[in-house]
Amino acid sequence: MRETPGEVVLLYQDECSIYRQPSQGYLWASMGRRQPKMRYASRANTLMRIVGFLDATTGAMHAWDMKEVTSAHLAECVSQLSKKYPDARRIYLVWDNWPNHKSALVREALEAQPRVSVLWLPTYAPWLNPIEKAWRLLKQHVVHAHPWCDDFLQLRGTVRRKLADLADGSLELLQYVGLST
């Protein structure tokens, strides 16, 4: 794949949830009783869902955020893949066994994309999907102990900017997730 970039594409796909309330669990481990006090909004713990595709060759992260990930949303994301890779002869999509991946709408979207082939991961094997590490990186750098609990739009904007920074590819991301040395 690296010898003929863009001709054959391998994409790892997964979904991620980002919450309004900041996470603080790891602060306890490193700081003990001296951990900083986290602010929490008195509002509902609003949720941002992200559908992401990680290019195994370039490290490009293609992501769409939405309130919820439905079969229709996922089918729309799949239909965008051919537009992202117009010169690719074949696009391999690595997926887990989430039921939405096998829904009728998603199957129809895949059938409409003859260059896209699905490679199924075993059930309950997230360690085989490198995009899981990309989500961990996003949460460590942006979401963990974040200060925007009262301003969900600011949090969402910050997450979107971080994902936009990764849209053109990143060797550092490929190294972090274990796809490059």
FENJO-V263256 format. One record per pair of residues at least 4 apart in sequence whose ideal C-beta (glycine too) atoms are under 8 Angstrom apart, sorted by the first residue. I is the first residue (numbers start at 1). J is the second residue. Records with the same first field share a line. If there is no record, write none. Layout:
I->J + J
This chain:
1->5 + 7 + 8 + 9 + 10 + 56 + 57
2->57
4->8
5->57 + 58
6->85 + 87 + 88
7->87 + 88 + 89 + 90
8->88 + 89 + 90 + 92
9->55 + 57 + 85 + 88 + 90 + 91 + 92
10->55 + 56 + 57 + 92 + 94
11->53 + 54 + 55 + 56 + 62 + 81 + 91 + 92 + 93 + 94
12->53 + 54 + 56 + 94 + 129 + 130 + 131
13->51 + 52 + 53 + 54 + 93 + 94 + 95 + 131
14->52 + 96 + 129 + 131 + 132 + 135
15->49 + 50 + 51 + 52 + 69 + 98
16->49 + 50 + 52 + 135 + 138
17->47 + 48 + 49 + 50
18->47 + 48 + 49 + 50 + 139 + 143 + 155 + 156 + 159
19->23 + 45 + 46 + 47 + 48 + 143
20->41 + 43 + 44 + 45 + 46 + 47 + 149 + 152 + 155
21->40 + 41 + 45 + 149
22->38 + 39 + 40 + 143 + 144 + 145 + 146 + 147 + 149
23->139 + 143 + 144 + 145
24->28 + 35 + 38 + 144 + 145
25->29
26->30 + 144
27->31 + 35 + 36 + 38 + 145
28->32 + 35
30->35
31->35 + 36
36->145
38->145
39->147 + 149 + 150
40->149
41->149 + 150
43->150
46->152
47->67 + 68
48->65 + 67 + 152 + 155 + 156 + 159
49->65 + 66 + 67 + 68 + 69
50->63 + 64 + 65 + 66 + 159 + 163
51->63 + 64 + 65 + 66 + 69 + 73 + 74 + 77
52->61 + 62 + 63 + 64 + 131 + 134 + 135 + 163
53->61 + 62 + 63 + 77 + 81 + 93 + 131
54->59 + 60 + 61 + 130 + 131 + 134 + 173 + 177
55->59 + 60 + 61 + 62 + 169
56->130 + 174 + 179
58->168 + 169 + 174
59->166 + 169 + 170 + 171 + 172 + 173 + 174 + 179 + 180
60->166 + 167 + 168 + 169 + 170
61->134 + 163 + 166 + 167 + 170 + 173
62->80 + 81 + 84 + 167
63->163 + 166 + 167
64->73 + 77 + 80
65->156 + 159 + 160 + 163
66->73
68->73
69->73 + 74 + 100
70->74 + 100
71->75 + 100 + 103 + 104 + 105 + 106
72->76 + 105
73->77
74->78 + 100 + 101 + 103 + 105 + 106 + 109
75->79 + 103 + 105 + 106 + 108 + 109
76->80 + 109
77->81
78->93 + 106 + 109 + 110 + 113 + 116
79->83 + 109 + 112 + 113
80->84
81->85 + 91 + 93 + 113 + 116
82->86 + 88 + 91 + 113 + 115 + 116
85->91
88->115
89->115
90->115 + 117
91->113 + 115 + 116 + 117
92->116 + 117 + 118 + 119
93->116 + 117 + 118 + 119
94->118 + 119 + 121 + 129
95->101 + 118 + 119 + 120 + 121
96->101 + 120 + 121 + 123 + 125 + 126 + 129
97->101 + 102 + 120 + 121 + 122 + 123
99->103
100->106
101->106 + 118
102->106 + 107
103->107
104->108
105->109
106->110
107->111
108->112
109->113
110->116 + 118
121->125 + 128 + 129
122->128
125->129
126->132
127->132
130->134 + 177 + 178 + 179
131->135 + 177
132->136
133->137 + 176 + 177 + 178
134->138 + 166 + 173 + 176 + 177
135->139
136->140
137->141 + 173 + 176 + 177
138->142 + 143 + 159 + 162 + 163
139->143 + 144
140->144
141->162
142->146 + 158 + 159 + 162
143->155 + 159
146->155 + 158
148->152 + 154 + 155 + 158
149->155
151->155
152->156
153->157
154->158
155->159
156->160
157->161
158->162
159->163
160->164
161->165
162->166
163->167
165->170
166->170 + 173
169->173
170->174
171->175 + 180
172->176
173->177
174->179 + 180
175->179 + 180 + 181
